């Protein structure tokens, strides 16, 4: 006996797409300050290594090195930029409509 399941994807309403886009833009906006905080921690750790500042809060482990904080800052900022571009690209594609999107791809 063969059982076949068919799933239909319901169309996504423009309101739902707009809410998703706004959520992605909000996440992108929140990642930038987090990247600034990680950069500040990297600079604090560098200052601590050079005896310019007091002792760094984290003294052992992976996050006790300035390189790890710099990496975290770079990844957070890159993710923020990519999410922002993705949301704006989707907004522009939705505004163009299906006719323009189809014909723009053709040479």
C-alpha positions in Angstrom: 0.0 0.0 0.0 1.3 3.4 -1.0 0.3 6.5 0.9 0.9 9.8 -0.7 0.7 13.0 1.2 0.2 16.3 -0.5 0.9 19.5 1.2 -0.3 22.8 -0.1 1.6 25.9 0.8 -0.8 28.7 1.7 0.0 32.0 0.1 1.7 34.4 2.5 -0.2 37.6 3.0 1.6 40.9 2.3 1.0 41.9 5.9 2.8 38.8 7.1 5.7 39.4 4.8 5.9 43.0 6.0 6.0 41.8 9.6 8.8 39.4 8.8 10.7 42.1 7.0 10.3 44.4 10.0 11.5 41.7 12.4 14.6 41.1 10.3 15.3 44.9 10.2 14.8 45.1 14.0 17.2 42.2 14.6 19.7 43.9 12.2 19.4 47.2 14.2 20.0 45.4 17.5 23.1 43.6 16.3 25.0 46.8 15.6 25.0 48.0 19.2 26.0 44.4 20.3 28.9 44.6 17.9 30.0 47.9 19.4 29.9 46.4 22.9 32.0 43.5 21.7 34.5 46.0 20.1 34.6 47.9 23.4 35.4 44.7 25.2 38.2 43.9 22.7 39.7 47.4 23.2 39.4 47.0 27.0 41.3 43.8 26.8 44.0 45.3 24.6 44.3 48.2 27.1 44.6 45.7 29.9 47.3 43.8 28.1 49.3 47.1 27.7 48.6 48.1 31.3 46.6 51.2 30.3 43.4 50.0 32.1 42.5 47.9 35.1 42.2 44.2 35.0 39.9 42.7 32.5 36.7 41.2 33.8 37.2 37.8 32.2 40.5 36.3 33.2 40.3 32.8 31.9 38.8 31.0 28.9 38.1 31.7 25.3 36.7 35.2 25.9 39.7 36.3 27.9 41.5 37.2 24.7 41.0 40.4 22.7 41.0 38.4 19.4 37.9 36.5 20.4 36.0 39.7 21.2 37.2 41.3 17.9 35.9 38.2 16.0 32.6 38.4 17.8 32.3 42.1 16.9 33.1 41.4 13.2 30.6 38.5 13.0 27.8 40.5 14.6 28.4 43.5 12.3 28.6 41.3 9.2 25.4 39.6 10.2 23.7 42.9 10.7 24.7 44.2 7.3 23.6 41.0 5.6 20.2 40.9 7.3 19.7 44.6 6.4 20.5 44.0 2.8 18.3 40.9 2.7 15.3 42.7 4.1 15.8 45.7 1.7 16.3 43.4 -1.3 13.1 41.6 -0.5 11.2 44.9 0.0 12.4 46.1 -3.4 11.6 42.9 -5.1 8.1 42.9 -3.7 7.5 46.5 -4.7 8.7 45.7 -8.3 5.9 43.2 -8.8 6.0 39.8 -10.5 6.1 41.3 -14.1 9.1 43.4 -13.5 11.0 40.7 -11.6 10.4 38.2 -14.4 11.5 40.5 -17.1 14.5 42.0 -15.3 16.2 38.6 -15.2 16.0 38.3 -18.9 18.8 39.9 -21.0 
